Amino acid sequence: MRVLKSAVIVAVLSASAPLTCSADVDWGLNHALNDTLAFEFGALYAAKASNTAQLNSTKLGVGTNVNFQDLLGMDSWAWGPDVAARWRMSEKWRLEASYFWISQNGSKGISQDIQWGDVVFPVNTQITSKLNFSDFRTSVGWSFYKTSDKELGVGVGLHVLSYQASLSSLTLGTEGGNVLAPLPVISAYGGFALDEHWSVQARLDIFSLTYQQYHGSITSVGLDVLYQPLRHIGFGVGYRALVIDFQADSTGLGSFQGKYNQTLQGPAMYVTLTF
């Protein structure tokens, strides 16, 4: 959490940087900040991944709060594809979408009884765990400060989160749950060009919601450095942090009744296309 708090502070300062820079500069246009269409194709490496979950049961009641890394031997890292797109609808308005997906597995003899849904796995059982997670983000943004080399704006959007978590053993079979949860967010973003090839961008999404049987909060941070040596092709490296707390009191959008907490932090690398 200390790393995430630092990342949030850096994102806010980076987003504010355009206001402190000088007026428009006389070097050539930076296309990463001005082209109408931008696409990113790359991968996210979650160097620090932490997952805890609790799958309740209508038969057995509240389940065990399971730490997938400590109790089930799941790796504390993960990686997966990461893609994004941006459309500048006008000078001030923009539409964005992004998607990433990761899959994790673990195997370990458990040191305590685990109630997971309708199944109780007794101590010393060899458990195989599997977790699939994806995040589809979309937002509409308004740049209240925009020049050819600086930008600062706010937006609203959704993180549509998909979870599939299961535990299995040779003797008791497989028990799992899945959920598709749309969580609304408000966003702040900024960017500024260092010259016609190099630029820096930052984004912060945050929100907390309670709606009917669902309770959730999300904090998402993105920091990026982009280098575009060619007219339409560039390269980017960045940092991503995502913290999610989600709870479903009854099944609705999926077969999940319980709670889920996740923290992901790590670098991203990608190729950009702009037009």
C-alpha positions, 0 to 999 in steps of 0.5 A: 500500500505504501508503494501504491500511495507513492504512485498516486502522489506521482500520478497527481503531480505528473498530471499537474505538470502541464500547468507548470510548464512554459507555453507552447514550444517551437519544436515539431508536433508530438504526435503521441499527444495530438493524433486523433487515433492511438493504439497500444499493444503490449504486456503487463507484468504484475511483479507484486500480485496479492489475492485474497478471496472468500467464497460463501455457501447457502448451505455451509455459510461464510467461507474461509478467507483464503490468501492465494499466495500464502495458503495456496502457494500461488506465485506473487507475480503474473503477466498477460496481454495489455491493449488500449485505444484512444479516440480524440473526438474533438480538441477537448473530448476523448474516448478511451478503452483498455483491456488486460488479462492474467491467469495464475495457478498454485499447488500446495498442501494446505495447513488448515481446513478451508471451506470454499463454497459448498466444499470443505477441504481438510488440512493437509489436502493437496490443493490446486488453485486457479485464478483468471482475472481481466479488466476492461476499462472505458472512459470519456474524458474532457481536457479542460486544459489543452495545448499542442504539448500539454494536457490536463483533464477529468473523466468518468468511466467503468472498470468491468472486472471479470473473476474466475477462481477455483480450488480442486483436489483429487478426492473432492473435485473442483469448486469455484465461482465467477463474477462480472462486476462493472465498477464506475470510476472518476478519472484525472489524467495529464500529459506533456511533451518533452520534445517532438519524440518524447512524452509523459502521461499519467492517469488516476481512477478511483471510486467506491460504490455500494449498490444492492448486493454489491460493494466495491472500491477501486484505485487504478494508477498508470504512469507512462513514458512514450518515445515515438521516433517514427510518424506512426510508430512508437514505444512505451514503458509504464507502471500500473497499480490496481487495488480492488475490494469487492463483495457480493452478498448474493449471487447476481451477475455470476456464481459468486457470493463472497468477497475478493481483494486484489492488489497488482503492481508492476511494469508495462511495455508496449508498441504504439500506433497513432494516426 
